[in-house]
Amino acid sequence: MRMFQVDAFTHRPFAGNPAAVLVLDGPAPVAAMQALAAENNLAETAFTWPEPGRPGVRRLRWFTPVDEAPFCGHATLATAHVLIAELGEAGPLAFETAVGPIRVAATPAGYELDLPRFDMTAAALPEALAGIFPEPPVFVGRNFENLFVVLAEAGLVRDFVPDQTVIGRIHPEGLVITAPAEPGSGIDFVSRFFCPGWGIPEDPVTGSIHATLAPWWAERLGLTVLQAVQASPRGGRLACSVEATRVRVAGPAVTVFDARLHAGIAARFRSSAPAG
């Protein structure tokens, strides 16, 4: 059994967001997938296999070091990269996921994810987070999985020093901070994402949050096509296109390594293997 590690939303290794990808023949025990994700200790480890009775469709599941994730963009991009660039599959690819169907197409600039759109609704800032920002937020909202805090300017996002203990108090939500980009930068907005309760102190580049961020900024900036930067230490750039019910998020990827699991470990991923 092969396991790839791919850096997503970057043209060069050791940047963007790393994800492990395993391409399986069929479903695997959840305990085995979770154990390998914990062993990898990456933001996400992705597992994909053919969806029974649906030619051309694959099941895709994502695991953080501590639990299964409901939605992940960068590991979806990484999985598409492995299938197309490493294993020679023809795109576009169709995945069935916990948030519904996701399609991925190869483009000259990398890969384009066709994601469901998740608009945020206004929310109050949780009491646990009071005082952690250098200035009062401009807006606070949430979607089905994360809290979004809009700050006045990009420098506040870039310079933010997270208190992981405090942010962990809002688990299972993660914390997204965002602001308009600097004028003349060629970027429309910046963001960062913290999710310590899921074993991810800071996610380097997060495709899934842009299914919410891109529509929010599109409405306020009067745009449907936007350029975004996730301003983590590794960093990454995302091209976003907003539609009525979908958001397209695009970027490149690069393979870092191609490993082979020991036969005894690989045997745990057979669907008939005992749980645990």
TORKOLNU-518685 format. One record per residue: z, y, x of N, C-alpha, C, O in turn; residue in three letters. Coordinates in steps of 0.02 Angstrom, whole numbers. Example, Ala and Ser with C-alpha at 12.3 -4.5 7.8 and 13.67 -1.06 7.14 Angstrom:
<atoms>
{atom {390 -284 660} {390 -225 615} {390 -165 660} {423 -166 712} "ALA"}
{atom {354 -112 642} {357 -53 684} {394 2 645} {402 57 670} "SER"}
</atoms>
This chain:
<atoms>
{atom {0 -59 42} {0 0 0} {0 62 44} {42 69 89} "MET"}
{atom {-47 107 31} {-53 168 71} {-16 226 37} {-15 231 -25} "ARG"}
{atom {13 269 77} {44 329 53} {17 388 94} {22 389 155} "MET"}
{atom {-11 436 60} {-38 495 92} {12 553 85} {49 557 36} "PHE"}
{atom {12 596 135} {47 660 127} {-4 715 134} {-42 718 182} "GLN"}
{atom {-4 760 84} {-55 812 79} {-20 879 73} {28 886 35} "VAL"}
{atom {-44 929 109} {-21 997 100} {-69 1031 51} {-129 1037 63} "ASP"}
{atom {-41 1054 -5} {-81 1082 -60} {-78 1158 -59} {-30 1189 -36} "ALA"}
{atom {-132 1188 -84} {-140 1261 -87} {-140 1292 -16} {-111 1344 -4} "PHE"}
{atom {-174 1258 29} {-183 1283 97} {-244 1251 129} {-262 1194 112} "THR"}
{atom {-275 1286 175} {-330 1259 215} {-306 1226 279} {-345 1191 312} "HIS"}
{atom {-243 1236 297} {-219 1213 362} {-156 1171 354} {-116 1183 308} "ARG"}
{atom {-146 1122 398} {-85 1082 394} {-23 1122 409} {-26 1173 444} "PRO"}
{atom {33 1097 383} {99 1126 394} {107 1195 360} {146 1236 382} "PHE"}
{atom {68 1205 308} {75 1264 265} {69 1239 193} {64 1179 182} "ALA"}
{atom {69 1285 145} {64 1264 76} {123 1220 56} {178 1228 82} "GLY"}
{atom {111 1174 10} {165 1132 -17} {149 1059 -6} {99 1034 -31} "ASN"}
{atom {190 1023 32} {177 952 44} {195 908 -16} {245 920 -49} "PRO"}
{atom {153 859 -28} {167 808 -80} {145 741 -53} {95 735 -18} "ALA"}
{atom {183 689 -70} {162 621 -56} {124 594 -116} {139 611 -173} "ALA"}
{atom {74 553 -102} {31 525 -155} {22 451 -144} {4 429 -90} "VAL"}
{atom {35 412 -197} {22 340 -196} {-25 322 -253} {-12 339 -311} "LEU"}
{atom {-79 289 -236} {-129 267 -285} {-117 193 -298} {-128 151 -254} "VAL"}
{atom {-94 177 -358} {-74 109 -376} {-126 75 -420} {-169 108 -449} "LEU"}
{atom {-121 9 -425} {-165 -28 -470} {-140 -26 -542} {-180 -34 -589} "ASP"}
{atom {-75 -16 -552} {-46 -16 -619} {22 15 -618} {45 37 -565} "GLY"}
{atom {56 16 -675} {123 48 -679} {172 16 -631} {168 -44 -617} "PRO"}
{atom {218 56 -607} {270 32 -562} {338 44 -593} {345 88 -636} "ALA"}
{atom {389 6 -574} {456 19 -599} {480 88 -581} {470 111 -525} "PRO"}
{atom {511 122 -629} {535 190 -618} {583 192 -559} {582 238 -518} "VAL"}
{atom {627 141 -554} {676 141 -500} {643 141 -432} {667 173 -385} "ALA"}
{atom {588 105 -425} {553 103 -361} {520 170 -345} {523 194 -289} "ALA"}
{atom {490 201 -396} {459 266 -385} {511 318 -366} {500 358 -320} "MET"}
{atom {567 318 -401} {620 366 -386} {649 354 -316} {664 402 -280} "GLN"}
{atom {657 292 -297} {686 276 -231} {640 301 -175} {665 328 -125} "ALA"}
{atom {575 293 -183} {529 316 -132} {527 392 -129} {523 421 -75} "LEU"}
{atom {530 424 -187} {532 498 -188} {595 524 -153} {591 573 -117} "ALA"}
{atom {651 491 -163} {712 511 -128} {705 500 -53} {728 541 -13} "ALA"}
{atom {673 445 -34} {662 430 37} {618 483 69} {630 505 125} "GLU"}
{atom {565 503 33} {519 554 60} {553 622 66} {541 660 113} "ASN"}
{atom {596 638 17} {632 702 16} {585 761 18} {599 812 49} "ASN"}
{atom {528 755 -16} {481 810 -27} {493 837 -97} {526 806 -138} "LEU"}
{atom {465 896 -110} {472 923 -177} {446 874 -229} {477 864 -281} "ALA"}
{atom {390 842 -214} {363 793 -262} {331 734 -226} {300 742 -173} "GLU"}
{atom {338 675 -255} {299 616 -238} {262 596 -301} {293 586 -354} "THR"}
{atom {196 591 -297} {154 576 -356} {130 504 -354} {114 476 -301} "ALA"}
{atom {128 474 -414} {104 405 -422} {50 406 -476} {59 436 -529} "PHE"}
{atom {-6 374 -462} {-60 372 -511} {-90 302 -514} {-92 266 -465} "THR"}
{atom {-113 284 -574} {-145 219 -585} {-191 224 -646} {-183 269 -687} "TRP"}
{atom {-239 179 -652} {-285 182 -709} {-248 174 -775} {-203 132 -781} "PRO"}
{atom {-267 214 -824} {-237 210 -891} {-269 153 -928} {-329 154 -939} "GLU"}
{atom {-231 102 -950} {-260 44 -983} {-300 63 -1045} {-277 103 -1086} "PRO"}
{atom {-360 35 -1051} {-401 46 -1110} {-435 114 -1113} {-466 130 -1164} "GLY"}
{atom {-429 154 -1060} {-460 221 -1060} {-499 230 -995} {-473 259 -947} "ARG"}
{atom {-560 205 -992} {-599 210 -931} {-605 283 -907} {-617 328 -947} "PRO"}
{atom {-596 292 -843} {-602 359 -814} {-540 401 -819} {-540 458 -795} "GLY"}
{atom {-487 376 -850} {-425 414 -858} {-370 381 -817} {-363 319 -818} "VAL"}
{atom {-331 420 -782} {-276 395 -743} {-209 422 -769} {-205 479 -792} "ARG"}
{atom {-159 381 -767} {-90 404 -779} {-65 437 -715} {-80 413 -660} "ARG"}
{atom {-28 491 -722} {0 526 -664} {72 544 -679} {87 575 -730} "LEU"}
{atom {117 524 -633} {188 542 -640} {212 572 -575} {188 555 -521} "ARG"}
{atom {261 617 -581} {287 654 -523} {362 645 -518} {397 647 -569} "TRP"}
{atom {387 636 -458} {459 627 -447} {483 673 -391} {454 676 -337} "PHE"}
{atom {537 709 -405} {572 748 -354} {620 700 -319} {624 641 -338} "THR"}
{atom {657 722 -269} {706 677 -237} {760 652 -283} {794 602 -268} "PRO"}
{atom {771 685 -341} {827 665 -384} {807 644 -454} {848 614 -489} "VAL"}
{atom {745 657 -477} {728 641 -546} {653 647 -556} {617 674 -514} "ASP"}
{atom {629 622 -613} {559 629 -630} {547 701 -655} {586 727 -694} "GLU"}
{atom {493 732 -632} {477 800 -651} {433 800 -713} {390 758 -720} "ALA"}
{atom {445 848 -759} {404 851 -819} {335 880 -807} {289 869 -847} "PRO"}
{atom {325 918 -752} {262 953 -741} {258 972 -668} {306 1000 -640} "PHE"}
{atom {202 958 -636} {192 977 -566} {119 990 -552} {77 947 -565} "CYS"}
{atom {104 1049 -527} {35 1066 -511} {14 1047 -441} {-40 1019 -432} "GLY"}
{atom {56 1062 -390} {33 1051 -322} {24 976 -307} {-21 958 -270} "HIS"}
{atom {67 933 -336} {58 861 -324} {-2 834 -363} {-31 783 -344} "ALA"}
{atom {-21 868 -418} {-83 849 -453} {-143 866 -410} {-189 826 -403} "THR"}
{atom {-143 926 -380} {-196 945 -335} {-200 897 -275} {-254 876 -255} "LEU"}
{atom {-141 879 -248} {-139 833 -191} {-167 765 -211} {-203 733 -172} "ALA"}
{atom {-151 741 -271} {-176 677 -294} {-252 678 -301} {-286 631 -281} "THR"}
{atom {-278 732 -330} {-351 739 -336} {-384 739 -267} {-436 708 -257} "ALA"}
{atom {-353 773 -220} {-380 775 -151} {-383 704 -122} {-433 686 -91} "HIS"}
{atom {-330 665 -130} {-330 597 -104} {-385 555 -136} {-422 520 -102} "VAL"}
{atom {-390 558 -203} {-440 517 -238} {-511 537 -218} {-554 493 -209} "LEU"}
{atom {-524 601 -212} {-592 624 -199} {-608 623 -124} {-658 594 -103} "ILE"}
{atom {-566 656 -84} {-582 664 -13} {-566 603 29} {-601 589 78} "ALA"}
{atom {-514 565 11} {-494 508 52} {-520 441 25} {-536 397 64} "GLU"}
{atom {-524 435 -41} {-543 370 -70} {-612 371 -102} {-635 319 -127} "LEU"}
{atom {-646 428 -101} {-716 431 -121} {-730 429 -195} {-787 414 -215} "GLY"}
{atom {-681 443 -237} {-694 444 -309} {-734 507 -327} {-727 559 -296} "GLU"}
{atom {-776 500 -378} {-815 556 -401} {-775 596 -452} {-743 568 -496} "ALA"}
{atom {-777 661 -447} {-745 704 -497} {-793 722 -552} {-852 703 -548} "GLY"}
{atom {-770 758 -603} {-701 779 -611} {-656 721 -630} {-678 670 -655} "PRO"}
{atom {-592 730 -618} {-542 678 -632} {-503 697 -695} {-494 755 -710} "LEU"}
{atom {-482 645 -731} {-443 656 -792} {-376 619 -784} {-375 559 -771} "ALA"}
{atom {-322 656 -793} {-255 627 -788} {-219 634 -855} {-225 686 -889} "PHE"}
{atom {-182 583 -874} {-137 587 -931} {-67 596 -902} {-46 557 -859} "GLU"}
{atom {-31 647 -925} {33 664 -896} {84 678 -951} {69 674 -1010} "THR"}
{atom {145 693 -929} {198 708 -977} {185 772 -1016} {213 780 -1071} "ALA"}
{atom {142 817 -991} {126 879 -1027} {56 876 -1057} {27 927 -1075} "VAL"}
{atom {28 815 -1062} {-38 808 -1092} {-92 800 -1040} {-78 792 -981} "GLY"}
{atom {-155 804 -1061} {-211 792 -1015} {-220 849 -966} {-214 908 -983} "PRO"}
{atom {-234 831 -904} {-251 879 -851} {-315 854 -818} {-320 796 -800} "ILE"}
{atom {-363 898 -811} {-424 882 -776} {-427 920 -710} {-401 976 -704} "ARG"}
{atom {-458 890 -660} {-465 921 -595} {-536 914 -571} {-564 859 -572} "VAL"}
{atom {-567 969 -551} {-635 968 -525} {-636 992 -454} {-599 1039 -436} "ALA"}
{atom {-677 961 -412} {-687 985 -344} {-733 1045 -346} {-782 1047 -383} "ALA"}
{atom {-717 1095 -305} {-758 1156 -299} {-769 1170 -225} {-736 1141 -183} "THR"}
{atom {-816 1214 -209} {-826 1231 -138} {-764 1259 -105} {-756 1253 -44} "PRO"}
{atom {-719 1289 -144} {-658 1318 -116} {-599 1271 -117} {-545 1289 -93} "ALA"}
{atom {-607 1211 -145} {-551 1164 -150} {-552 1125 -214} {-600 1089 -227} "GLY"}
{atom {-500 1133 -255} {-493 1096 -318} {-468 1143 -372} {-425 1185 -360} "TYR"}
{atom {-494 1134 -433} {-473 1176 -489} {-437 1132 -540} {-465 1084 -566} "GLU"}
{atom {-374 1150 -554} {-333 1115 -603} {-342 1148 -671} {-335 1209 -677} "LEU"}
{atom {-357 1109 -721} {-361 1133 -791} {-296 1113 -825} {-287 1056 -845} "ASP"}
{atom {-250 1162 -829} {-181 1149 -851} {-168 1175 -921} {-202 1222 -943} "LEU"}
{atom {-121 1145 -958} {-100 1175 -1021} {-65 1241 -1009} {-32 1251 -958} "PRO"}
{atom {-74 1288 -1055} {-44 1354 -1050} {25 1352 -1082} {33 1328 -1138} "ARG"}
{atom {76 1378 -1047} {144 1381 -1073} {168 1454 -1069} {192 1476 -1017} "PHE"}
{atom {162 1490 -1124} {184 1560 -1125} {261 1563 -1125} {295 1520 -1153} "ASP"}
{atom {287 1615 -1091} {359 1624 -1091} {381 1666 -1151} {343 1707 -1177} "MET"}
{atom {442 1655 -1171} {473 1697 -1223} {530 1736 -1192} {561 1713 -1143} "THR"}
{atom {545 1794 -1220} {598 1836 -1193} {665 1800 -1196} {678 1763 -1243} "ALA"}
{atom {707 1812 -1146} {772 1779 -1143} {823 1826 -1111} {804 1874 -1078} "ALA"}
{atom {885 1811 -1120} {939 1848 -1087} {950 1818 -1018} {943 1758 -1009} "ALA"}
{atom {969 1860 -970} {986 1834 -904} {1051 1795 -909} {1102 1822 -932} "LEU"}
{atom {1051 1732 -888} {1113 1693 -891} {1170 1727 -853} {1159 1757 -800} "PRO"}
{atom {1229 1722 -880} {1287 1753 -849} {1297 1729 -777} {1321 1765 -735} "GLU"}
{atom {1277 1665 -765} {1285 1637 -699} {1245 1674 -646} {1263 1674 -587} "ALA"}
{atom {1191 1708 -667} {1148 1742 -619} {1162 1817 -614} {1128 1852 -577} "LEU"}
{atom {1210 1840 -651} {1226 1912 -649} {1246 1932 -578} {1290 1902 -547} "ALA"}
{atom {1213 1984 -552} {1231 2011 -487} {1195 1980 -428} {1208 2001 -372} "GLY"}
{atom {1150 1931 -438} {1118 1901 -379} {1055 1939 -359} {1027 1926 -305} "ILE"}
{atom {1031 1986 -401} {971 2024 -385} {990 2093 -361} {1037 2123 -385} "PHE"}
{atom {952 2120 -312} {970 2186 -286} {959 2242 -335} {990 2295 -330} "PRO"}
{atom {915 2231 -384} {903 2280 -437} {900 2243 -504} {883 2184 -505} "GLU"}
{atom {916 2276 -559} {912 2242 -624} {840 2218 -638} {793 2254 -623} "PRO"}
{atom {832 2159 -667} {765 2134 -683} {729 2180 -732} {760 2212 -775} "PRO"}
{atom {663 2181 -726} {621 2217 -773} {614 2178 -838} {610 2207 -892} "VAL"}
{atom {612 2111 -833} {604 2067 -891} {631 1999 -872} {629 1978 -814} "PHE"}
{atom {657 1964 -922} {680 1895 -914} {649 1853 -969} {651 1873 -1027} "VAL"}
{atom {621 1796 -952} {592 1752 -1001} {601 1680 -980} {627 1665 -926} "GLY"}
{atom {581 1634 -1023} {583 1563 -1006} {528 1526 -1041} {502 1548 -1093} "ARG"}
{atom {509 1470 -1012} {465 1422 -1046} {505 1358 -1057} {567 1360 -1059} "ASN"}
{atom {472 1302 -1064} {508 1241 -1082} {549 1212 -1025} {590 1168 -1035} "PHE"}
{atom {538 1237 -963} {575 1207 -907} {605 1256 -858} {648 1236 -818} "GLU"}
{atom {585 1320 -858} {609 1366 -807} {627 1434 -835} {605 1454 -889} "ASN"}
{atom {669 1470 -797} {686 1539 -811} {643 1584 -766} {635 1569 -707} "LEU"}
{atom {616 1638 -794} {572 1684 -758} {604 1753 -757} {623 1780 -809} "PHE"}
{atom {610 1781 -698} {640 1847 -689} {588 1891 -655} {566 1878 -600} "VAL"}
{atom {569 1945 -690} {520 1993 -664} {558 2049 -629} {601 2081 -659} "VAL"}
{atom {541 2062 -566} {571 2116 -528} {521 2173 -520} {461 2165 -534} "LEU"}
{atom {544 2230 -498} {504 2291 -500} {448 2292 -449} {395 2321 -461} "ALA"}
{atom {459 2261 -391} {408 2266 -339} {409 2203 -295} {458 2166 -292} "GLU"}
{atom {352 2193 -260} {343 2132 -222} {394 2125 -166} {414 2069 -150} "ALA"}
{atom {415 2181 -136} {463 2176 -81} {529 2144 -102} {561 2111 -62} "GLY"}
{atom {549 2155 -165} {610 2125 -190} {604 2049 -195} {653 2012 -185} "LEU"}
{atom {544 2026 -210} {531 1953 -212} {530 1925 -142} {563 1874 -128} "VAL"}
{atom {493 1956 -98} {486 1930 -29} {553 1929 8} {566 1883 46} "ARG"}
{atom {595 1979 -4} {657 1986 34} {717 1953 0} {773 1954 26} "ASP"}
{atom {707 1924 -58} {762 1894 -96} {795 1837 -57} {760 1793 -31} "PHE"}
{atom {861 1840 -52} {899 1787 -18} {935 1746 -72} {982 1771 -102} "VAL"}
{atom {913 1685 -84} {941 1646 -140} {1010 1619 -125} {1024 1596 -69} "PRO"}
{atom {1053 1621 -174} {1117 1587 -172} {1107 1521 -210} {1108 1520 -271} "ASP"}
{atom {1096 1467 -172} {1077 1404 -203} {1132 1376 -249} {1117 1344 -299} "GLN"}
{atom {1194 1389 -232} {1249 1365 -275} {1246 1399 -343} {1254 1367 -394} "THR"}
{atom {1236 1464 -342} {1232 1502 -404} {1171 1481 -445} {1177 1469 -505} "VAL"}
{atom {1113 1476 -412} {1052 1457 -448} {1059 1387 -477} {1033 1373 -531} "ILE"}
{atom {1093 1343 -442} {1103 1275 -466} {1142 1272 -531} {1140 1221 -566} "GLY"}
{atom {1177 1325 -549} {1217 1324 -610} {1173 1328 -673} {1197 1312 -727} "ARG"}
{atom {1110 1348 -667} {1067 1350 -726} {1027 1286 -734} {985 1281 -779} "ILE"}
{atom {1038 1235 -690} {1004 1171 -697} {1014 1144 -768} {1069 1151 -795} "HIS"}
{atom {963 1115 -801} {900 1090 -772} {845 1142 -764} {790 1124 -740} "PRO"}
{atom {857 1204 -782} {805 1254 -770} {800 1271 -696} {850 1270 -660} "GLU"}
{atom {740 1287 -673} {730 1318 -609} {725 1393 -618} {719 1417 -674} "GLY"}
{atom {727 1430 -563} {722 1502 -565} {658 1525 -531} {646 1510 -473} "LEU"}
{atom {617 1561 -569} {556 1592 -543} {569 1667 -539} {591 1697 -588} "VAL"}
{atom {554 1698 -482} {555 1770 -478} {485 1794 -463} {448 1761 -426} "ILE"}
{atom {466 1851 -491} {397 1874 -485} {394 1950 -489} {440 1982 -515} "THR"}
{atom {341 1978 -463} {331 2051 -464} {257 2066 -453} {220 2023 -429} "ALA"}
{atom {235 2127 -471} {167 2145 -455} {157 2149 -380} {204 2168 -343} "PRO"}
{atom {98 2132 -356} {84 2134 -285} {77 2206 -261} {70 2252 -301} "ALA"}
{atom {79 2214 -196} {71 2280 -165} {1 2306 -180} {-48 2269 -175} "GLU"}
{atom {-6 2370 -198} {-72 2399 -211} {-119 2392 -151} {-99 2402 -93} "PRO"}
{atom {-181 2374 -166} {-231 2367 -113} {-228 2303 -74} {-265 2294 -25} "GLY"}
{atom {-184 2257 -94} {-176 2194 -56} {-228 2141 -74} {-234 2091 -38} "SER"}
{atom {-264 2151 -129} {-310 2100 -152} {-275 2045 -191} {-307 1995 -210} "GLY"}
{atom {-211 2053 -202} {-170 2006 -240} {-146 2041 -303} {-133 2101 -302} "ILE"}
{atom {-139 2003 -357} {-116 2033 -420} {-41 2027 -430} {-9 2073 -456} "ASP"}
{atom {-12 1970 -411} {61 1961 -418} {86 1911 -368} {49 1870 -342} "PHE"}
{atom {151 1915 -354} {184 1869 -308} {241 1834 -344} {263 1857 -397} "VAL"}
{atom {263 1779 -317} {319 1742 -347} {354 1700 -295} {328 1689 -240} "SER"}
{atom {413 1676 -313} {448 1623 -276} {483 1580 -328} {495 1601 -385} "ARG"}
{atom {500 1517 -308} {528 1469 -356} {584 1431 -323} {576 1403 -268} "PHE"}
{atom {642 1429 -357} {701 1394 -331} {725 1344 -383} {732 1360 -442} "PHE"}
{atom {738 1283 -359} {757 1230 -407} {805 1181 -373} {790 1122 -368} "CYS"}
{atom {863 1205 -349} {908 1162 -311} {935 1102 -351} {951 1050 -321} "PRO"}
{atom {942 1110 -417} {967 1054 -456} {921 994 -458} {942 939 -474} "GLY"}
{atom {857 1005 -442} {808 951 -438} {797 928 -366} {751 890 -352} "TRP"}
{atom {839 951 -321} {831 932 -251} {779 974 -214} {754 953 -162} "GLY"}
{atom {762 1033 -242} {710 1075 -213} {740 1145 -204} {733 1187 -249} "ILE"}
{atom {771 1160 -147} {801 1227 -139} {750 1283 -151} {763 1328 -190} "PRO"}
{atom {693 1280 -116} {638 1326 -131} {573 1287 -127} {557 1257 -76} "GLU"}
{atom {535 1288 -181} {470 1254 -182} {419 1300 -149} {412 1358 -169} "ASP"}
{atom {382 1275 -99} {338 1320 -62} {282 1352 -103} {271 1412 -100} "PRO"}
{atom {245 1311 -141} {191 1336 -183} {188 1293 -246} {181 1232 -241} "VAL"}
{atom {194 1323 -304} {206 1286 -366} {149 1299 -416} {146 1353 -445} "THR"}
{atom {106 1250 -425} {51 1260 -473} {75 1267 -544} {47 1308 -582} "GLY"}
{atom {126 1229 -564} {146 1226 -634} {172 1293 -659} {159 1311 -717} "SER"}
{atom {209 1330 -618} {237 1393 -643} {181 1444 -658} {192 1491 -696} "ILE"}
{atom {122 1435 -628} {67 1482 -639} {34 1470 -707} {-6 1511 -729} "HIS"}
{atom {49 1413 -739} {26 1404 -809} {64 1450 -856} {45 1458 -914} "ALA"}
{atom {118 1480 -831} {157 1529 -869} {149 1599 -839} {140 1648 -875} "THR"}
{atom {153 1604 -773} {147 1669 -740} {79 1701 -751} {75 1761 -766} "LEU"}
{atom {26 1663 -744} {-41 1693 -749} {-53 1724 -817} {-78 1780 -820} "ALA"}
{atom {-37 1690 -874} {-46 1724 -939} {-3 1786 -946} {-26 1836 -975} "PRO"}
{atom {59 1784 -921} {103 1843 -928} {74 1903 -891} {70 1958 -919} "TRP"}
{atom {53 1892 -829} {25 1948 -791} {-44 1967 -816} {-62 2026 -813} "TRP"}
{atom {-83 1919 -841} {-149 1936 -867} {-144 1986 -924} {-183 2034 -928} "ALA"}
{atom {-96 1976 -968} {-87 2022 -1025} {-66 2091 -1001} {-89 2141 -1029} "GLU"}
{atom {-24 2095 -951} {0 2160 -929} {-48 2197 -883} {-47 2258 -879} "ARG"}
{atom {-90 2159 -848} {-137 2191 -802} {-207 2198 -832} {-251 2228 -801} "LEU"}
{atom {-217 2170 -891} {-282 2174 -923} {-335 2133 -888} {-394 2154 -886} "GLY"}
{atom {-316 2075 -861} {-361 2033 -823} {-362 1962 -853} {-315 1942 -887} "LEU"}
{atom {-415 1925 -840} {-416 1854 -856} {-422 1812 -793} {-409 1751 -794} "THR"}
{atom {-442 1843 -738} {-447 1809 -673} {-401 1845 -625} {-406 1906 -616} "VAL"}
{atom {-355 1808 -594} {-304 1839 -552} {-296 1800 -486} {-310 1740 -483} "LEU"}
{atom {-274 1837 -435} {-255 1807 -372} {-180 1812 -364} {-150 1864 -374} "GLN"}
{atom {-149 1756 -345} {-77 1753 -340} {-56 1727 -271} {-92 1687 -241} "ALA"}
{atom {1 1750 -248} {30 1724 -186} {101 1702 -202} {139 1739 -233} "VAL"}
{atom {119 1641 -180} {189 1620 -182} {219 1634 -114} {199 1604 -64} "GLN"}
{atom {266 1680 -112} {289 1710 -50} {347 1672 -18} {395 1703 5} "ALA"}
{atom {343 1606 -16} {392 1565 19} {377 1567 94} {324 1593 114} "SER"}
{atom {421 1540 136} {407 1539 208} {342 1503 226} {307 1525 271} "PRO"}
{atom {325 1448 191} {262 1413 204} {204 1450 170} {151 1457 199} "ARG"}
{atom {215 1473 110} {168 1516 75} {105 1481 51} {87 1427 75} "GLY"}
{atom {73 1512 3} {10 1486 -23} {-21 1536 -71} {13 1577 -101} "GLY"}
{atom {-87 1530 -78} {-125 1575 -122} {-157 1533 -177} {-182 1478 -165} "ARG"}
{atom {-155 1560 -239} {-181 1524 -296} {-229 1570 -334} {-213 1628 -347} "LEU"}
{atom {-287 1543 -351} {-335 1579 -394} {-324 1555 -465} {-327 1495 -479} "ALA"}
{atom {-312 1602 -511} {-295 1585 -580} {-346 1614 -629} {-371 1670 -619} "CYS"}
{atom {-361 1576 -680} {-405 1598 -734} {-372 1580 -800} {-353 1522 -810} "SER"}
{atom {-365 1629 -845} {-326 1620 -906} {-372 1615 -966} {-417 1656 -976} "VAL"}
{atom {-360 1563 -1007} {-396 1552 -1069} {-346 1549 -1127} {-286 1553 -1116} "GLU"}
{atom {-370 1540 -1187} {-327 1544 -1246} {-272 1491 -1245} {-215 1506 -1262} "ALA"}
{atom {-288 1430 -1225} {-239 1376 -1226} {-232 1341 -1159} {-192 1295 -1152} "THR"}
{atom {-271 1362 -1110} {-271 1329 -1045} {-268 1381 -989} {-285 1440 -999} "ARG"}
{atom {-246 1360 -931} {-246 1401 -872} {-276 1360 -815} {-256 1303 -803} "VAL"}
{atom {-324 1390 -781} {-354 1357 -723} {-323 1385 -659} {-320 1446 -650} "ARG"}
{atom {-300 1340 -617} {-267 1359 -554} {-303 1321 -498} {-309 1260 -501} "VAL"}
{atom {-326 1358 -448} {-367 1327 -396} {-342 1341 -327} {-311 1393 -314} "ALA"}
{atom {-355 1294 -282} {-338 1302 -212} {-361 1242 -172} {-379 1191 -201} "GLY"}
{atom {-359 1247 -106} {-379 1191 -63} {-321 1145 -47} {-265 1156 -69} "PRO"}
{atom {-335 1093 -9} {-284 1046 14} {-307 1013 78} {-367 1011 93} "ALA"}
{atom {-259 989 117} {-275 956 180} {-228 896 188} {-168 900 175} "VAL"}
{atom {-256 839 210} {-217 779 222} {-181 785 289} {-210 803 340} "THR"}
{atom {-116 769 288} {-76 771 349} {-69 701 380} {-76 693 440} "VAL"}
{atom {-54 651 338} {-54 583 364} {-69 532 311} {-63 545 251} "PHE"}
{atom {-88 474 334} {-105 416 292} {-63 358 320} {-78 333 374} "ASP"}
{atom {-12 338 282} {35 287 306} {27 223 265} {-6 223 212} "ALA"}
{atom {57 170 288} {56 107 253} {127 82 243} {165 75 291} "ARG"}
{atom {146 68 180} {212 43 167} {219 -29 191} {172 -68 188} "LEU"}
{atom {278 -45 216} {293 -115 235} {282 -160 174} {297 -140 118} "HIS"}
{atom {257 -220 186} {239 -265 131} {298 -278 84} {290 -282 23} "ALA"}
{atom {357 -286 112} {415 -299 70} {433 -241 26} {457 -250 -30} "GLY"}
{atom {422 -179 50} {434 -120 9} {380 -113 -44} {394 -98 -101} "ILE"}
{atom {318 -125 -24} {262 -119 -71} {269 -166 -130} {248 -150 -186} "ALA"}
{atom {300 -225 -119} {308 -273 -172} {351 -246 -229} {346 -269 -286} "ALA"}
{atom {394 -198 -214} {437 -169 -266} {398 -128 -317} {424 -113 -371} "ARG"}
{atom {336 -111 -300} {297 -68 -345} {253 -108 -393} {216 -79 -433} "PHE"}
{atom {256 -174 -390} {221 -214 -441} {258 -205 -507} {319 -202 -509} "ARG"}
{atom {219 -200 -562} {249 -188 -627} {296 -244 -648} {340 -235 -691} "SER"}
{atom {287 -304 -618} {330 -361 -636} {392 -364 -592} {435 -408 -602} "SER"}
{atom {398 -317 -544} {456 -318 -501} {519 -301 -540} {517 -261 -587} "ALA"}
{atom {576 -330 -521} {638 -313 -557} {657 -241 -546} {644 -213 -492} "PRO"}
{atom {688 -210 -595} {710 -141 -589} {766 -136 -537} {802 -185 -526} "ALA"}
{atom {772 -77 -506} {825 -66 -458} {801 -72 -386} {841 -64 -340} "GLY"}
</atoms>
